[in-house]
Amino acid sequence: MKKTNLFIGLFLSVSTLFAQEITEPTLIKEASANPMDIPYEKWEMPNGLTVLIHEDHSDPIVQVHVTYHVGSNRETAGKSGFAHFFEHMLFQGSENVADERHFKIVSDAGGDMNGNTTYDRTVYFQTVPSNYLETALWLEADRMGFFLDAVSQEKFENQRDAVTNEKYQNQISRAYGMSGEILGQNLYPPSHPYNWPVIGYVDDLDRATLDDLKDFYLKWYGPNNAYLTISGDVTSEEVVPLLEKYFGSINRGAYVKRQRPNVPRLSSDLYCGYTDPNVWMPMTDMVFPTVPIYHKDEAALDMLAALMGDGNNSIFYKNFVKSEDAIQVGVYNSCREIAGEFHFRLFLLIQVWIFTKTLVYSLMVLKEKSDQL
């Protein structure tokens, strides 16, 4: 009988242990001691949040940086601009932070903050004195786990107007501002997530409802789809208890499926153009679809772009700027998560056919040089 009671007691103790929610982060990686590497520790929370901690005691400041693996490439045709819209919405207060208080708390502490959205990710960051680390972590945790209850139709309409105004000011009314949108529409199929601009289309935002935005948030803004980077005058011994305190109670979000590469294949050359009343200098941008980020050819394409367009001795600078056929040139390789682009961009004082002829000549010269190596 005593053995039975002992067994029951042990079973209940073990059951109670597993019933309790585990919120402690786990250290899963430490950077090597190689002096060329940036030292850091990589931790993972039970809810899937990945945390990077880098100690730098040169100044008494710390940056808290949250990266959500969601950009416009997680949107669908007809519902563009949602990721960028949430960049705005997440500054509008959360369950325990009043409207516009996030900015005020950070600025009153002597810090600064901002956020931005690209095709592939959304980031929020603040740099504060290191003694405000806990405040910064609390602010980020509150909008990660306690945001939706603070969303209202009034805030939604207010920020929809703000995004619409931003599109007109920063894209439609800006010199060459529509070039990226037009390029995307022509280089990528209509269903490809790089077809539409990051800021989205005004018509899509006008059709969006508050429920559409809430569904988007629940799908992509969970801790398991985020990286929290803490860098500055801190130690991991100081940070880890705060992670458990502020992020441990946040539930894991929906499962996020990894995106597959989707590089467009063109059956023939495409030509497009538009008239921009805001500029007088024509721009020519010749673009080739290339590989996604981290592909084995990315480094080679970066080197090719540097050889052709970097510095006053580059082939493009000599053939266009020094000859006064163009006022500015640029050759660059832009690799994104599911596709890449290789650009030859010039602000020309000459006809396009001369540019094409010079491009072919430049490639021939570069090939001859590479054959000699």
PyMOL commands that set and color helices and strands:
alter all, ss='L'
color gray80, all
select helices_A, chain A and resi 2-19+72-74+82-89+101-108+130-145+148-150+153-172+179-187+202-207+210-220+223-225+236-247+298-309+315-321+352-372
alter helices_A, ss='H'
color red, helices_A
select strands_A, chain A and resi 26-30+41-44+50-55+61-68+112-117+122-129+226-232+283-290+326-335+340-348
alter strands_A, ss='S'
color yellow, strands_A
deselect
rebuild
show_as cartoon
